[in-house]
Amino acid sequence: MLELYHSINSVCAQKIRIALIEKGLEAKEHLMTLRGDQFDPAYMKLNPNAVVPTLVHDGHVIVESSIILYYLEDAFPEKPLMPEAALDRVKARMFNKLIDEYVHTSCMILTFATAFRPALLRLSPEEREAQFVKSPIKKRAELKRDVVAHGLDSVYVREALEVHDKLLHWIDGAMKAGPYLAGETFSLGDIAVIPYVLRLTLLQMSRLWDRYPGVAGWWQRVSSRASVQESIMRRMTESDWAPFRSIEADPWPKVSNLLAAA
């Protein structure tokens, strides 16, 4: 039996939901709000970092989204999501590594500097700090403090944009070798990247790939897949859309200036 602890807007959880559908697997869902329930002692016994997703398979707990993706591939190989060729498998793993080491934190920075910022600013400084200090990952709390305080003027934003630019450059380059990030077949490489490109569109930053023509074609191809529509777009409720619709000003003028100055 598979169980998945997740949240609809979590980019990491979105990856797992796509993979489950692509593999034809069903999991019992534990839907979380991430408004404090991630710090529940019972959940933190499963995931001490107080993040989602968490997968439980026949009582065995697996955490970290890229590890979960590889676990699903190993445990359920019948509908493979890794290419056959060794070098293509390297490509899929490299995209996962880029996401894990650089893009995920950069995505958090851009999201908290824009979409999640207004709601946090409505709290008192004491209430905000009470939320930040709960995180077991102190660096994440430090980044959130700064970007909520300063928005796109945060010292962390320019580097976050540069990291996303690198991701888009990689996608564009991959399109010269095939329709998907690891060649001819849809893979864990594509699944790892999809939520982060979607997040850029939700943050009104899709013009970041204007100079990368391959990205638009790839995005149209993968975003129209039934698994992506079913696992993300059709799952988003009004409350899930709300933070992105509440972005108070078009971020693009400031974003483009930051990139031009880089």
VENBELZI-V215792 format. One record per run of one state. SS is the DSSP state (A for helix, B for strand, O for the rest). FROM is the first residue (numbers start at 1). TO is the last residue. If there is no record, write none. Layout:
ss & from & to
SS & FROM & TO
SS & FROM & TO
This chain:
ss & from & to
O & 1 & 1
B & 2 & 6
O & 7 & 10
A & 11 & 22
O & 23 & 27
B & 28 & 31
O & 32 & 36
A & 37 & 39
O & 40 & 40
A & 41 & 46
O & 47 & 53
B & 54 & 57
O & 58 & 59
B & 60 & 63
O & 64 & 64
A & 65 & 75
O & 76 & 85
A & 86 & 113
O & 114 & 116
A & 117 & 121
O & 122 & 124
A & 125 & 132
O & 133 & 137
A & 138 & 153
O & 154 & 156
A & 157 & 174
O & 175 & 179
B & 180 & 180
O & 181 & 182
B & 183 & 183
O & 184 & 187
A & 188 & 202
O & 203 & 205
A & 206 & 209
O & 210 & 212
A & 213 & 223
O & 224 & 225
A & 226 & 233
O & 234 & 237
A & 238 & 245
O & 246 & 251
A & 252 & 261
O & 262 & 262
